[in-house]
Amino acid sequence: MAIETVAVLSPGDMGHNYGIALKQAGFRIITCLADRSERTKELAAKAEFEDVSNLDDITREADLILSIMPPANAVGTAKEVAEAMKRTGETPIYVDCNAISPDTSKLAGAPITEAGADYVDGGIVGPGPGTRERATSMYVSGPNAKAIQAIHGKYIDVIDLGPEIGKASAAKMCYAAITKGSWTLYTTALVAAEALGVSEQLHTALRLSRPSIWSDIEKMLPRLPLDAGRWVGEMEEIAQTMGSAGSSSHFHQGAAEIMELLDSTPIGRETRENYDRDRSLEQCLKIFVEHLPVKSERAKAAE
């Protein structure tokens, strides 16, 4: 079956970049914006998505559905789409591209295959397509994963990991465990240093001994709260993946706690479009410490 129309659920930060890349590659792109936020609607308009009224119409019009959303919504959305498939009798290929564990991917795939559609396990590595010179890697696995090569192109590098559901998610989880996990480690130590009154010493030591890491921290850490709400679920999925592999799940359980902390701050309510770009790392750390569940005795004494 030729793939001409691709549905993206939902066109948020990553999804709308997929839409832009797919449209530039000649695909028709559609989505369903019912009950979506104003920001998502703005991003969808920027990418020039066609908005269809409901999931039934998504299944009727799409040849391929890409699920790109927060991990906590992955299984529920798959169930809703599967019900729509049963109502319409239409069964487009469904790719779960979310940051979920192999076990969660299998849970998402069960209702899709029960509805008679091909389910493909997916995992996105890197920033959105078209946001950098190099193509975004998209791991896929499953019995019909080869069909997704149809969207391989300048901005999307589709990498087939074979017929086993869960392989693509496993690759994504292990990658994010290092990349995003390292940011939570840096944040944990920097917040602790601020609470304990030794920030100046830690910052100086890092600046002198790890200048490249320190430069990245200064640029990236003030932006982490913008994504922290989504990363909580991702850290939990990584913890599950690590545990099921026989490795420790505890590190990324702690990482989820740090993301919850960042999301609880006022910065967590900002977006990539409106956040304060002049806010310094030092200012951010003070805000993070103010929102710690239990302040240290030193932090209390400094008030």
Secondary structure, DSSP 8 states (H G I E B T S, - for coil): ----EEEEE--SHHHHHHHHHHHHTT-EEEE--TT--HHHHHHHHHHT-EE-SSHHHHHHH-SEEEE-S-GGGHHHHHHHHHHHHHHH----EEEE-SS--HHHHHHHHHHHHHTT--EEEEEEESS-TTSSSS-EEEEEESTTGGGGGGG-SSSEEEEE--S-TTHHHHHHHHHHHHHHHHHHHHHHHHHHHHHHT-HHHHHHHHHHH-HHHHHHHHHHGGGHHHHHHHHHHHHHHHHHHHHHTTS-SHHHHHHHHHHHHHHTSGGGG--TTTS-TT--HHHHHHHHHHT-SS--HHHHHH-
